[in-house]
Amino acid sequence: MLAAGSILLPSFTLAESKMKPGLQVYSMRNQLKDDFEGTMEYIAKVGYKHIEGYGLGTDGKFLGKISASHYKKVIADLGMELKATHCSYTSADKAGKMVDAAKETGMEYMIVPHTPNNVRKTADGWKEVAENYNKIGELCKEVGIKFGYHNHDFEFEELDGIIPQELLIESTDASLVHFEIDLFWATKGGYDPLKLLKKYPGRIPLFHVKDATPELEGCTIGEGIIDFKALFTAGRADAVEDYFIE
């Protein structure tokens, strides 16, 4: 399945594109917990050169136990590049160790993949989230990496007259906060990801690639309703740099 995913999308989009295919290794989270090094070796043998990690915590460790230096060495020894990682949600004053670890690995993006419910109950709450993300983005910029946010579906549910995802984009500094759009979750949230890409040019450098059935459940990439061809064509014309299959 991993190999098929890496072949499917480039076949119709990447002939003229700088967009690079990658894997969000959360796809193999159970195997990574049991055998980190062996699973990464398998991913490399499948053919992935760019990966996105997950599980970087406020203690500066990956998966609660792996140091940034060891993570970096394993990836580099396998000839792969750690392009980005997902990290814990936290306030800017507690993000220092995460930022330092992200810098140590040499990655380009550190990305928060989820905003907890207790801070997103109102429009004002989302404004505070945006302010916090600006502050974390500033910390990242100071050490030469980029900060990003990855959506689920709840960011597209209207709240107090606003769409939280739109508020996040409009209320954050474009030089400090970047967006990784999960094509499945945006679709499930009732928002056309192509519309988002066109409405906010230059703000979305990364895609998360998953497909959806007509009932908006997950399915194998290429067997669902998401129009990847249109999305990749628009992404190629805009700022999208990389995509990660999950």
C-alpha positions in Angstrom: 0.0 0.0 0.0 2.8 2.4 0.8 4.5 1.7 -2.5 1.3 2.1 -4.4 0.6 5.5 -2.8 4.1 6.8 -3.7 3.5 5.8 -7.4 -0.1 6.9 -7.9 0.0 10.6 -7.3 3.3 11.5 -9.0 2.1 9.8 -12.2 -0.2 12.6 -13.1 1.2 15.6 -11.4 4.9 15.8 -10.9 6.3 15.9 -14.4 6.7 19.6 -14.2 6.6 20.0 -10.4 9.0 20.5 -7.6 6.5 18.9 -5.2 8.1 15.9 -3.6 6.3 12.8 -2.3 6.7 11.8 1.3 5.3 9.6 4.0 3.8 10.7 7.3 5.3 7.9 9.4 2.3 7.9 11.7 0.9 5.6 9.1 3.2 2.9 10.7 2.9 4.1 14.3 2.4 0.6 15.8 5.5 -0.8 14.0 7.6 2.2 15.0 6.8 1.8 18.6 7.9 -1.8 18.5 10.9 -1.4 16.2 11.8 2.2 15.3 15.1 1.5 13.4 13.7 -1.6 11.6 10.5 0.2 10.5 12.4 3.2 9.2 14.6 0.9 7.2 11.5 -0.7 5.7 10.2 2.7 4.7 13.5 3.6 3.1 13.4 0.3 1.1 9.9 1.0 -0.2 11.5 4.1 -1.8 10.5 7.1 0.3 13.2 9.8 0.5 11.2 12.4 2.4 9.4 11.7 5.6 7.3 13.5 8.2 7.7 12.5 11.8 5.3 12.7 14.7 5.3 12.5 18.4 7.7 15.3 19.2 6.9 16.3 22.8 7.5 19.2 25.0 10.4 17.3 26.6 12.2 17.4 23.3 11.9 13.7 22.7 10.2 11.8 19.8 7.7 9.1 20.9 8.5 9.9 24.5 12.0 8.2 24.3 14.0 9.0 21.1 16.4 11.9 21.2 16.6 14.4 18.3 20.2 13.3 17.6 19.3 9.6 17.3 16.3 10.3 15.2 18.4 12.4 12.8 21.1 9.7 12.6 18.7 6.9 11.8 17.1 9.0 9.0 20.4 10.2 7.5 22.0 6.8 7.6 19.1 5.4 5.5 19.5 8.2 2.9 16.2 9.9 3.8 15.4 13.4 4.8 13.2 14.4 7.7 11.3 17.3 6.2 8.9 17.9 9.0 7.4 16.6 12.2 4.2 16.8 14.1 4.6 18.0 17.7 2.5 18.5 20.8 0.2 21.4 21.3 1.5 23.7 23.9 1.8 27.4 24.8 4.8 29.3 23.4 6.5 29.6 26.8 6.6 25.7 27.0 7.7 25.1 23.4 11.4 25.7 23.8 12.6 22.1 24.0 10.5 21.1 21.0 11.9 23.9 18.9 15.4 23.1 19.9 14.9 19.4 19.1 13.3 20.3 15.7 16.3 22.5 14.9 18.8 19.7 15.9 17.3 17.3 13.4 17.7 19.7 10.6 14.1 19.6 9.6 12.3 22.4 7.8 8.9 22.4 9.5 7.6 21.8 13.0 3.8 21.3 12.9 1.1 21.3 15.5 -1.5 18.7 14.2 -4.4 19.4 16.6 -5.9 22.1 18.7 -7.4 20.8 22.0 -11.1 21.3 22.6 -10.7 23.3 25.7 -9.1 26.2 23.8 -11.4 26.2 20.7 -14.9 26.6 22.1 -15.4 30.2 21.0 -14.2 32.6 18.3 -12.3 34.5 21.0 -10.6 31.2 22.0 -9.5 30.6 18.4 -8.1 34.2 18.3 -6.0 33.3 21.3 -4.8 30.2 19.6 -3.8 32.2 16.6 -1.8 34.6 18.8 -0.1 31.6 20.5 0.8 30.1 17.1 2.3 33.5 16.1 4.5 33.3 19.2 5.6 29.7 18.5 6.2 30.7 14.9 8.5 33.5 16.1 10.5 31.0 18.2 10.9 28.7 15.2 11.9 31.6 12.9 14.6 32.7 15.4 16.4 29.3 15.0 15.9 28.9 11.3 12.9 26.5 11.0 9.3 27.1 10.1 6.2 26.5 12.2 3.0 25.1 10.7 -0.5 23.9 11.6 -2.3 20.8 10.3 -6.1 20.7 10.3 -8.8 18.2 11.1 -12.5 18.7 10.3 -13.6 20.8 13.3 -11.7 23.8 12.0 -14.3 24.1 9.2 -17.4 24.0 11.4 -18.8 27.5 11.7 -18.5 28.9 15.2 -19.7 32.3 16.4 -20.0 33.4 12.8 -16.5 32.4 11.8 -14.8 29.4 10.2 -11.9 28.7 12.6 -9.5 27.6 9.8 -10.1 30.9 7.9 -9.6 32.8 11.2 -6.3 31.0 11.8 -5.0 31.9 8.4 -6.2 35.5 8.5 -5.1 36.1 12.1 -1.5 34.7 11.8 1.6 36.3 10.3 2.3 34.7 6.9 6.0 34.8 7.7 5.5 32.9 11.0 2.7 30.4 10.5 2.3 28.0 7.6 -0.4 25.5 6.9 -0.4 21.9 6.1 -3.8 21.1 4.6 -5.1 17.6 5.2 -7.2 17.1 2.1 -9.4 14.3 3.7 -10.2 16.2 6.8 -11.0 19.5 5.0 -13.3 17.5 2.7 -15.0 15.8 5.6 -15.5 19.2 7.3 -17.5 20.3 4.3 -14.9 22.7 2.9 -13.5 22.3 -0.6 -9.7 22.2 -0.1 -9.3 23.7 -3.6 -11.3 26.7 -2.5 -9.0 27.1 0.5 -5.9 26.9 -1.7 -7.2 29.6 -4.0 -8.5 31.8 -1.3 -5.2 31.9 0.6 -2.4 31.9 -2.0 1.0 31.4 -0.6 -0.1 30.2 2.8 -0.2 26.4 2.2 3.2 24.8 1.5 2.2 21.3 2.5 -0.5 18.7 1.7 -1.6 15.7 3.7 -2.9 13.2 1.2 -5.8 10.9 2.1 -8.9 10.0 0.1 -12.6 9.9 1.0 -15.6 7.9 0.0 -18.9 9.6 -1.0 -19.9 9.1 2.7 -16.8 11.0 3.7 -15.1 8.0 5.3 -11.4 7.2 4.6 -10.5 4.9 1.7 -7.5 3.9 -0.4 -6.0 6.9 -2.3 -7.3 7.0 -5.8 -10.6 5.2 -5.0 -12.5 8.1 -3.5 -14.0 11.4 -4.4 -11.1 13.9 -3.8 -9.9 15.5 -7.0 -6.2 15.1 -6.6 -5.4 16.2 -10.1 -7.1 19.6 -9.7 -5.5 20.1 -6.2 -2.0 19.2 -7.4 -2.3 21.4 -10.4 -3.3 24.3 -8.3 -0.7 23.5 -5.7 2.0 23.3 -8.3 1.0 26.8 -9.5 1.0 28.2 -5.9 3.3 27.5 -3.0 2.9 23.8 -2.2 6.3 22.2 -1.8 5.7 18.7 -0.5 3.0 16.2 0.2 2.8 13.5 2.7 0.8 10.3 2.3 -0.9 9.0 5.4 
